[in-house]
Amino acid sequence: MDDPGCWSQFLGGPEDGSLNREELPAVLSVLRTFAKNQDFFFRFSEIAFIATDKPIHFCGILDELSTFLTNGKHQFTPEYWWPADHSWCVCSDYDLAFTIVAGSKELVSAVLNDATLEAIEVSSQTRVDSMLRCPDEELELTPDKRTSETEHASV
């Protein structure tokens, strides 16, 4: 994507901080191809566990996630999940209106080509926050309203 443009204000995402009943099986189906029989780590949002002693970090196998979620202990899918080899990561942050799946070109292609998932390809240069203005909108900055952006890298 040479010119990512702006984030569509009409593009819908998952439920707040979670994948829905159709999206979760589709994402799991894509990820199974890249699972490589290893442990997976699941981190749930701490927002739901404020003032509780419930753990938010879990380790298991990918195919256990659906069962784990249906037993009623957690109402949302994990905020972050990744395999032991760190070859990909899924993020359904409660502050975002979408889920990000990061990984190899083959994984991204599999997500883009899944019939159930509504997906677009983004790069590290693509802004995906809801505050992004479209290029045709006038933006007047005064010195006290300027913000600086820093590039974030993931390990």
FITI-37509 format. One line per 8 residues: number of its first residue (from 1); for each residue y negated, z negated, x of N, C-alpha, C. Coordinates in nm, 4 decimals. Atoms other than C-alpha are relative to their C-alpha. Layout:
<pts>
NUM	Y Z X Y Z X Y Z X; ...
</pts>
This chain:
<pts>
1	0.1174 0.0000 0.0832 0.0000 0.0000 0.0000 -0.1243 0.0000 0.0881; 0.1200 -0.0080 -0.0822 -0.3093 0.1203 0.1810 -0.1165 -0.0730 -0.0653; 0.1078 0.0655 0.0721 -0.5520 0.0011 -0.0864 0.0609 -0.0763 -0.1163; -0.0658 0.0744 0.1047 -0.4051 -0.2818 -0.2926 -0.0822 -0.0137 -0.1271; 0.0807 0.0088 0.1202 -0.6968 -0.2714 -0.5364 -0.0146 -0.1437 -0.0444; 0.0141 0.1362 0.0500 -0.7168 -0.5719 -0.7616 0.1246 -0.0387 -0.0779; -0.1130 0.0513 0.0767 -0.4619 -0.7915 -0.9323 -0.0278 0.0250 -0.1472; 0.0186 -0.0318 0.1400 -0.4144 -0.6756 -1.2880 -0.0095 -0.1266 -0.0831
9	0.0134 0.1169 0.0859 -0.5429 -0.9307 -1.5359 0.0932 0.0084 -0.1196; -0.0912 -0.0169 0.1118 -0.2917 -0.7932 -1.7863 0.1463 -0.0077 0.0413; -0.1360 0.0101 -0.0497 0.0166 -0.8346 -1.5668 0.0480 -0.1420 -0.0197; -0.0510 0.1329 0.0294 0.2199 -1.1271 -1.6958 0.1042 -0.0428 0.1001; -0.0961 0.0533 -0.0945 0.4372 -1.3522 -1.4877 0.0955 -0.0964 -0.0666; -0.0977 0.0940 0.0533 0.6965 -1.6240 -1.5267 -0.0695 -0.1127 -0.0741; 0.0557 0.1195 0.0602 0.6505 -1.9373 -1.7281 -0.0620 -0.0807 0.1131; 0.0673 0.0768 -0.1039 0.4319 -2.1859 -1.5437 0.1000 -0.0622 0.0957
17	-0.0827 0.0570 -0.1038 0.6119 -2.2600 -1.2196 0.1488 0.0186 -0.0148; -0.1432 -0.0159 0.0243 0.9450 -2.1251 -1.3330 0.0336 0.1439 -0.0370; -0.0517 -0.1285 0.0472 1.1552 -1.8158 -1.3952 0.0646 -0.0237 -0.1355; -0.0572 0.0191 0.1330 1.2658 -1.7624 -1.7549 0.1491 0.0361 -0.0024; -0.1452 -0.0206 0.0149 1.6211 -1.7113 -1.8897 0.0469 0.1399 0.0374; -0.0372 -0.1359 -0.0400 1.6194 -1.3369 -1.8214 -0.0268 0.0235 0.1486; 0.0405 -0.0239 -0.1393 1.4435 -1.3466 -1.4849 0.0905 -0.0701 0.1004; -0.0814 0.0745 -0.0960 1.6525 -1.6167 -1.3142 0.1330 0.0697 0.0305
25	-0.1252 -0.0699 -0.0334 1.9896 -1.4378 -1.3513 -0.0232 0.1305 0.0755; 0.0300 -0.1259 -0.0697 1.8285 -1.1109 -1.2380 -0.0334 -0.0260 0.1467; 0.0345 0.0334 -0.1384 1.6791 -1.2720 -0.9257 0.1251 -0.0464 0.0749; -0.1239 0.0466 -0.0637 2.0092 -1.4497 -0.8505 0.0933 0.1161 0.0317; -0.0868 -0.1164 -0.0200 2.1983 -1.1217 -0.8897 -0.0440 0.0803 0.1233; 0.0526 -0.0723 -0.1167 1.9716 -0.9492 -0.6361 0.0263 -0.0795 0.1275; -0.0118 0.0824 -0.1205 1.9830 -1.2415 -0.3919 0.1447 -0.0162 0.0463; -0.1416 0.0144 -0.0380 2.3658 -1.2694 -0.4004 0.0412 0.1027 0.1053
33	-0.0305 -0.1062 -0.0961 2.3848 -0.9404 -0.2094 -0.0421 -0.0390 0.1412; 0.0558 0.0385 -0.1292 2.1850 -1.1030 0.0715 0.0342 -0.1449 0.0370; -0.0289 0.1433 -0.0144 2.3401 -1.4531 0.0497 0.0760 -0.0367 0.1272; -0.0737 0.0214 -0.1249 2.5821 -1.4298 0.3470 0.0727 -0.1343 0.0098; -0.0829 0.1204 -0.0010 2.7901 -1.7385 0.2479 -0.0591 -0.1118 0.0864; 0.0674 0.1049 -0.0749 2.5459 -2.0022 0.3733 -0.0615 -0.1020 -0.0951; 0.0687 0.0995 0.0818 2.3692 -2.3140 0.2495 -0.1369 0.0528 -0.0407; 0.1320 -0.0349 0.0511 2.0535 -2.2774 0.0443 -0.0770 -0.1272 -0.0246
41	0.0859 0.1159 0.0183 1.7608 -2.5114 0.0166 -0.0927 0.0269 -0.1172; 0.0798 -0.0107 0.1218 1.5725 -2.5761 -0.3052 -0.1014 -0.1141 -0.0002; 0.1055 0.1011 0.0084 1.2400 -2.7555 -0.3265 -0.0684 0.0149 -0.1348; 0.0640 0.0002 0.1311 1.1139 -2.8476 -0.6706 -0.1430 -0.0496 0.0128; 0.1397 0.0412 -0.0009 0.7463 -2.8945 -0.7463 -0.0088 -0.1503 -0.0208; 0.0156 0.1439 0.0168 0.6364 -3.2528 -0.7080 -0.0828 -0.0365 -0.1214; 0.0816 0.0249 0.1185 0.4014 -3.2183 -1.0063 0.0824 -0.0660 -0.1103; -0.0847 0.0550 0.1064 0.6892 -3.2898 -1.2451 0.0563 -0.1378 0.0341
49	-0.0638 0.1245 -0.0433 0.7983 -3.5936 -1.0426 -0.0980 -0.1057 0.0477; 0.0991 0.0997 -0.0390 0.4737 -3.7805 -0.9879 0.0381 -0.1333 -0.0648; -0.0317 0.1366 0.0445 0.5374 -4.1544 -1.0189 0.1470 -0.0165 -0.0393; -0.1434 0.0189 0.0210 0.9161 -4.1091 -1.0201 0.0665 -0.0090 0.1364; -0.0737 0.0031 -0.1259 1.1807 -4.1620 -0.7589 0.1033 0.1123 0.0080; -0.0911 -0.1139 -0.0018 1.3592 -3.8333 -0.8341 -0.0210 0.0819 0.1276; 0.0151 -0.0855 -0.1186 1.4312 -3.6223 -0.5261 -0.0505 0.1389 -0.0391; 0.0484 -0.1360 0.0260 1.2628 -3.2828 -0.4977 0.0646 0.1028 0.0921
57	-0.0676 -0.0907 -0.0937 1.4716 -3.1325 -0.2121 0.1506 -0.0067 -0.0214; -0.1439 -0.0070 0.0197 1.8295 -3.0148 -0.2591 0.0581 0.1078 0.0908; -0.0731 -0.0987 -0.0771 2.0877 -2.8237 -0.0594 0.1264 0.0335 -0.0787; -0.1195 -0.0408 0.0727 2.3691 -2.6218 -0.2159 0.0279 0.1463 0.0224; -0.0260 -0.1429 -0.0070 2.5085 -2.2770 -0.2724 -0.0760 0.0693 -0.1121; 0.0833 -0.0751 0.0935 2.3191 -2.0084 -0.4591 0.0558 -0.0009 -0.1414; -0.0596 -0.0084 0.1332 2.5654 -1.9849 -0.7477 -0.0015 -0.1322 -0.0761; 0.0086 0.1289 0.0682 2.5219 -2.3555 -0.8271 -0.1347 -0.0213 -0.0686
65	0.1346 0.0235 0.0518 2.1542 -2.3200 -0.9151 -0.0058 0.0047 -0.1524; 0.0056 -0.0108 0.1464 2.2007 -2.2048 -1.2766 0.0621 -0.1216 -0.0670; -0.0675 0.1171 0.0557 2.4463 -2.4862 -1.3506 -0.0844 -0.1247 0.0198; 0.0855 0.1134 -0.0316 2.2207 -2.7390 -1.1808 -0.1173 -0.0086 -0.0972; 0.1163 -0.0021 0.0891 1.9276 -2.6311 -1.3984 0.0379 -0.0270 -0.1454; -0.0397 0.0194 0.1402 2.1239 -2.6351 -1.7255 0.0504 -0.1402 -0.0291; -0.0478 0.1359 0.0263 2.2473 -2.9925 -1.6791 -0.1124 -0.0933 -0.0431; 0.1096 0.0751 0.0572 1.9017 -3.1101 -1.7860 -0.0804 -0.0870 0.0947
73	0.0742 0.0853 -0.0928 1.7797 -3.2848 -1.4714 -0.1347 0.0596 0.0398; 0.1247 -0.0666 -0.0371 1.5095 -3.0268 -1.3995 -0.0327 0.1048 -0.1048; 0.0384 -0.0955 0.1030 1.3138 -2.8241 -1.6513 -0.0543 0.1308 0.0563; 0.0525 -0.1203 -0.0633 1.1795 -2.5695 -1.4016 0.0942 0.0457 0.1109; -0.0717 -0.0484 -0.1181 1.3385 -2.3461 -1.1405 -0.0717 -0.0549 0.1236; 0.0654 0.0544 -0.1195 1.2659 -2.4510 -0.7812 -0.1321 0.0702 0.0301; 0.1273 -0.0586 -0.0415 0.9163 -2.3977 -0.6500 0.0216 0.0907 0.1207; -0.0376 -0.0793 -0.1167 1.0589 -2.2728 -0.3182 0.1502 -0.0069 0.0175
81	-0.1424 -0.0003 -0.0354 1.4133 -2.1674 -0.2289 0.0259 0.1059 0.1036; -0.0255 -0.0871 -0.1150 1.5570 -2.0070 0.0827 0.1366 -0.0318 0.0590; -0.1287 0.0225 -0.0669 1.8807 -1.9638 0.2789 -0.0205 -0.0669 0.1361; 0.0061 0.0693 -0.1289 1.9624 -2.1537 0.5986 -0.0530 0.0902 0.1112; 0.0469 -0.0897 -0.1067 1.8898 -1.8437 0.8099 -0.1454 0.0458 -0.0170; 0.1411 -0.0319 0.0271 1.5359 -1.8138 0.6600 -0.0259 0.1496 -0.0147; 0.0157 -0.1452 0.0100 1.5935 -1.4423 0.5917 -0.0807 0.0429 -0.1223; 0.0833 -0.0287 0.1165 1.4115 -1.4598 0.2579 -0.0499 -0.1309 -0.0593
89	0.0526 0.1182 0.0680 1.2147 -1.6989 0.0386 -0.0483 0.0410 -0.1384; 0.0503 -0.0198 0.1355 1.1393 -1.7240 -0.3324 -0.0992 -0.1121 -0.0280; 0.1020 0.0993 0.0350 0.8233 -1.9005 -0.4512 -0.0470 0.0220 -0.1432; 0.0534 0.0014 0.1370 0.7423 -1.9815 -0.8153 -0.0932 -0.1198 -0.0110; 0.0954 0.1097 -0.0034 0.4413 -2.2032 -0.7587 -0.0632 -0.0196 -0.1374; 0.0576 0.0281 0.1314 0.3008 -2.3752 -1.0677 -0.1443 0.0464 -0.0118; 0.1374 -0.0499 0.0044 -0.0475 -2.2509 -0.9740 -0.0075 0.1524 -0.0062; -0.0011 -0.1458 0.0025 0.0595 -1.8859 -0.9764 0.0586 0.0512 -0.1318
97	-0.0498 -0.0609 0.1230 0.1245 -1.6569 -1.2722 0.1121 0.0988 0.0286; -0.1047 -0.0931 -0.0404 0.4075 -1.4815 -1.0895 0.0871 -0.0687 0.1039; -0.0900 0.0472 -0.1055 0.6954 -1.5358 -0.8494 -0.0072 0.0981 0.1152; -0.0008 -0.0842 -0.1186 0.6910 -1.4061 -0.4947 0.1384 -0.0074 0.0625; -0.1260 -0.0087 -0.0731 1.0134 -1.2879 -0.3321 -0.0317 0.0713 0.1302; 0.0300 -0.0569 -0.1310 0.9714 -1.2295 0.0403 0.1300 0.0170 0.0772; -0.1205 -0.0231 -0.0786 1.2343 -1.0783 0.2664 -0.0016 0.1374 0.0641; -0.0147 -0.1299 -0.0661 1.3651 -0.7651 0.4307 -0.0410 0.1137 -0.0932
105	0.0331 -0.1178 0.0807 1.2720 -0.4157 0.3139 0.1100 0.0282 -0.1021; -0.1126 -0.0243 0.0903 1.6191 -0.3872 0.1599 -0.0040 -0.0977 -0.1185; 0.0107 0.0984 0.1076 1.5719 -0.7081 -0.0397 -0.1149 0.0347 -0.0933; 0.1163 -0.0368 0.0811 1.2252 -0.6062 -0.1582 0.0319 0.1227 -0.0842; -0.0387 -0.1198 0.0743 1.3627 -0.2655 -0.2593 0.0935 -0.0342 -0.1162; -0.0927 0.0414 0.1056 1.6424 -0.4323 -0.4578 -0.0745 -0.0685 -0.1144; 0.0810 0.0656 0.1042 1.3879 -0.6488 -0.6439 -0.0798 0.1048 -0.0770; 0.0810 -0.1035 0.0650 1.1633 -0.3488 -0.7130 0.0813 0.0897 -0.0917
113	-0.0844 -0.0910 0.0776 1.4556 -0.1474 -0.8476 0.0829 -0.0681 -0.1075; -0.0742 0.0709 0.1036 1.6018 -0.4171 -1.0733 -0.0613 0.0304 -0.1364; 0.0486 -0.0405 0.1317 1.5746 -0.3098 -1.4375 -0.0598 -0.1153 -0.0805; 0.0492 0.1149 0.0755 1.5046 -0.6623 -1.5657 -0.1327 -0.0522 0.0525; 0.1179 0.0597 -0.0622 1.2343 -0.7650 -1.3211 -0.1192 0.0949 -0.0005; 0.1253 -0.0748 -0.0125 0.8753 -0.6480 -1.3441 -0.0559 -0.0372 0.1363; 0.0371 0.0326 -0.1376 0.7802 -0.6238 -0.9780 -0.0911 0.1061 0.0591; 0.0843 -0.0891 -0.0791 0.5175 -0.4746 -0.7527 0.0112 -0.0445 0.1450
121	-0.0065 0.0329 -0.1416 0.5186 -0.4585 -0.3753 -0.1383 -0.0401 0.0488; 0.1248 0.0451 -0.0598 0.2511 -0.6523 -0.1914 0.0241 -0.0208 0.1493; -0.0103 0.0267 -0.1431 0.1782 -0.7053 0.1757 -0.0763 -0.1284 0.0303; 0.0748 0.1194 -0.0385 0.0255 -0.9931 0.3685 -0.1503 0.0210 -0.0170; 0.1417 -0.0310 0.0175 -0.3097 -0.8171 0.3167 -0.0406 0.0085 -0.1473; 0.0285 -0.0142 0.1425 -0.2850 -0.8025 -0.0646 -0.0397 -0.1337 -0.0594; 0.0404 0.1226 0.0702 -0.4807 -1.0646 -0.2555 0.0690 -0.0005 -0.1345; -0.0710 0.0106 0.1274 -0.2816 -1.1882 -0.5511 -0.0460 -0.1196 -0.0821
129	0.0490 0.1136 0.0765 -0.4901 -1.4767 -0.6758 -0.0777 0.0475 -0.1223; 0.0643 -0.0381 0.1255 -0.6417 -1.4775 -1.0230 -0.1523 0.0087 0.0112; 0.1442 -0.0042 -0.0171 -0.9956 -1.5105 -0.8848 -0.0487 0.1318 0.0605; 0.0364 -0.1270 -0.0610 -0.9899 -1.1632 -0.7311 -0.0782 0.0862 -0.0985; 0.0795 -0.0906 0.0826 -1.2555 -0.9339 -0.8652 0.0435 0.1432 0.0271; -0.0316 -0.1412 -0.0159 -1.1842 -0.5674 -0.9243 -0.1118 0.0671 0.0791; 0.1008 -0.0658 -0.0844 -1.3643 -0.3277 -0.6878 -0.1233 0.0473 -0.0748; 0.1159 -0.0517 0.0717 -1.5922 -0.1967 -0.9616 -0.0911 -0.1106 -0.0540
137	0.0834 0.1101 0.0448 -1.7282 -0.5433 -1.0454 -0.1034 -0.0330 0.1068; 0.1063 0.0366 -0.0927 -2.0607 -0.6322 -0.8884 0.0195 -0.1457 0.0416; -0.0117 0.1360 -0.0499 -2.0425 -0.9419 -0.6714 -0.1204 -0.0286 0.0877; 0.1165 0.0372 -0.0780 -2.3623 -1.1001 -0.5510 0.0257 -0.1356 0.0628; -0.0211 0.1251 -0.0710 -2.3132 -1.3647 -0.2852 -0.1315 -0.0532 0.0524; 0.1118 0.0673 -0.0627 -2.5773 -1.6116 -0.1899 0.0600 -0.0853 0.1106; -0.0561 0.0739 -0.1137 -2.5386 -1.8100 0.1332 0.0835 -0.1221 -0.0384; -0.0757 0.1192 0.0366 -2.4157 -2.1219 -0.0480 0.1275 0.0301 -0.0773
145	-0.1195 -0.0363 0.0748 -2.1462 -1.9322 -0.2408 0.1014 0.0762 0.0842; -0.0921 -0.0763 -0.0840 -1.9838 -1.7540 0.0515 0.1187 -0.0857 0.0362; -0.1197 0.0694 -0.0433 -1.6317 -1.8429 0.1384 0.0602 0.0784 0.1149; -0.0692 -0.0700 -0.1064 -1.4328 -1.7629 0.4442 0.1495 -0.0066 -0.0297; -0.1434 -0.0064 0.0234 -1.0740 -1.6565 0.4180 0.0712 -0.0049 0.1335; -0.0809 0.0035 -0.1198 -0.8148 -1.7400 0.6768 0.1353 0.0591 -0.0338; -0.1293 -0.0619 0.0202 -0.4933 -1.5525 0.7178 0.1081 -0.1050 0.0213; -0.1075 0.0963 -0.0095 -0.1827 -1.7589 0.6573 0.1271 0.0707 0.0442
153	-0.1267 -0.0567 -0.0475 0.1430 -1.6934 0.8379 0.1128 -0.0897 -0.0432; -0.1168 0.0808 0.0329 0.4852 -1.8071 0.7304 0.0988 0.0101 0.1130; -0.0970 0.0057 -0.1076 0.7556 -1.9098 0.9683 0.1396 0.0159 -0.0549
</pts>
